[in-house]
Amino acid sequence: MELFSCLIWLLAGVGVFIVGMNFMGDALEKSAGSGMKNLLGKICNNRISGVGIGAGVTAIIQSSSATSVMVIGLVNAGVMTLMQATPVIMGANIGTTITGVLVALKNDYFNMAMYLLAFAGVMMGFVKKEKVKIAGSLCSGLGLIFVGLEMMSSDAAFGNQLVKDMFTGIFETIDFPLLLIFAGIVFTALIQSSSAATGVVITMVGTGVLSLDLALFIVLGANIGTCVTALLAAIGANANSRRVALIHFTFNVVGTLLFATLIWIFREPAVNILTSCFPGNDPMSLQMRVSLFHVVFNVTTTIMLLPFVKVLVGFSRAIIPDKKTEEETRTLKFVDERMLAMPSVALGQVKKEIEYMMSLAYENTALSFDALCSGKNKNGELIRSNEAIIDFTNSALTRFLIKLSAEVDSSNEETIGSYFHVLNDLERIGDQAENFYEIGSEMSEKNLSFSAVAVDELKELCSIVTKMFDISKDAFENFSKTRLGELTELEAKTDEMKKSLTASHFARLAEGNCSVDHSPYFSSAVARLERVADHLVNVGYSILNPTGSQKAEY
């Protein structure tokens, strides 16, 4: 019964430790969201900077698995290339070693401070201010990590002689490098975190449950086990995303095989070197040896394989070739479902997707209006293709934003609300553009064309709408308020022109200078241009009014 009770207490400690890591990672991601956006914005073809970015992001969120999933999402969305993603993945493995160092540093006084920090963090959670709540989550998460570690190393868990004897017997049974590596793979795959797995191994070494030479092989296995999350995330993704997961897996397997071989052959010298770096038999010294090995393994593997990025990419392409005969499924250009794990990054990518949608709406408006005025049914295929992308982006991005809204903090909720409205307005503009083309096609079939006067009037109104497009685009992309007053004036001018153009058209009808057959087409074109102007005002003012009071008539 005592052994059963100790095992329950041990599992509870592991659970508290993992919860603490999740709390701290989420809080760090929220508080450093803009910093990660800047880091991602600096991704380039420089391998060293790629490694640095991967290490930095992982150090922030305390999870190489999360970084790998994020990179897969960015590659799937076409934001990163394989050559750019590979060094980032390598850097992620280095960034994840920080948790091990943190765990190894624990002692009685440090633990006491962390317990108080956990309590302070919980109290901060009752404060209404969002930034204080995030800081509270960070503090409580960091504190809970050490509460969990203390629970695992206490006399009720690894410190209990019955538990020690049980695990000692287990490890004596599987005292074979390949079995130990396999154990590390399975344990890490189950808890979905190599940082947590390494933390548990470090604690076992510190309490004397596990010898250092055996622990090294389990740590190596943990580095392979962490790839499971990325491999699962790549299921259903495009070929390049699956290649990223394969590169991540290959990187860790190559490093593990190399180090496992060296330690297998030179086990005693390897243990002696680590012991000489941190002499003594106190728990901290024992733990720091495992932590040091974890750092050395990841840094050395990165240094060795960084010059072979092209080889890794080539290998992944050979294993996962492009299926040229397979028709690609339509996807968003900048956004991928896997980005939900990184809400601040996802929000920035949503903005890029909306900007792309706006460019298509602008292009379609210009092309279809030109076809209407010229009477030539040109660019029809391009217009229909753009409209299909606009409709798809609207529906797909709306579904993504619904999911994202549950992940972001309250400071970003209004931004998401405004994006919903902007998407709706841009989709309506796309519909109006398609209608311009349909009007022109129908007139062409009936051998009808506008008079030169009517064409000039429509072009004048369209030029105003084009100016409004430029202003709305600038306001949305750059959060610029400087020309919003001009946008309002131009929209009022379109209202006035709608009335004056309608009046002049009826005057031409009365004078016999225009056929009644043209009347419905001219009136429809004018009305639809005016509606486009209304939608553009909504888009421009979305930066000021996130709740989206819509002016446009539907």
Number of C-alpha atoms within 10 A of each C-alpha: 6 11 15 11 11 21 19 14 20 24 15 16 25 24 19 21 27 24 17 25 27 20 23 26 23 22 24 19 24 23 17 15 19 14 17 21 17 12 17 19 9 13 20 15 14 12 21 14 18 26 25 20 25 30 26 21 26 28 23 24 26 29 27 31 28 25 29 31 28 23 29 31 29 26 26 27 24 17 17 21 18 24 19 21 30 29 27 28 30 31 30 30 34 26 29 32 29 21 20 27 21 15 23 23 15 20 13 9 8 11 18 15 12 22 19 14 20 25 15 17 24 20 14 20 18 11 12 9 10 13 17 15 19 23 21 26 27 28 25 28 29 25 28 28 32 27 21 24 25 22 22 28 22 17 16 20 25 29 20 18 14 18 21 18 13 14 16 15 12 11 18 12 10 13 13 13 21 16 16 22 25 18 19 28 24 19 19 27 21 14 16 22 27 32 29 26 28 30 27 21 26 29 27 25 25 26 23 17 22 20 17 22 19 20 23 30 24 25 30 29 32 31 32 26 29 32 30 22 20 26 21 13 22 24 12 9 19 18 18 24 28 24 28 30 27 22 25 28 19 17 24 25 18 14 21 23 15 14 18 20 13 12 18 16 11 11 15 11 11 17 18 13 12 19 18 10 12 17 14 11 12 11 19 20 20 25 27 26 25 29 28 17 20 23 18 14 23 25 17 14 20 22 11 11 16 20 12 12 19 13 12 23 19 16 16 21 18 11 10 14 12 12 9 7 6 7 7 9 6 10 15 18 19 22 29 23 19 22 24 23 18 23 22 24 22 26 24 15 21 22 18 16 19 22 16 16 25 25 17 20 27 19 17 28 27 18 20 27 24 20 22 28 20 15 21 16 18 16 15 18 10 13 23 14 13 20 22 14 19 26 19 17 23 23 14 14 21 19 12 18 20 13 13 21 19 12 17 18 14 11 10 14 17 16 18 22 18 21 25 20 21 27 22 18 24 27 23 20 27 28 19 22 27 22 19 26 28 17 21 26 21 15 19 17 10 10 9 16 18 21 14 10 13 18 16 13 17 22 15 14 20 22 12 18 25 18 15 26 24 14 22 27 20 17 22 20 14 10 15 17 16 11 14 19 10 13 25 18 11 18 22 15 16 26 17 12 18 20 13 13 19 15 12 14 22 17 13 15 15 12 9 10 12 18 13 14 12 16 15 10 20 18 15 14 21 21 18 18 24 25 23 29 30 24 26 29 24 24 28 28 25 24 22 14 16 18 17 19 12 18 12 16 8 8
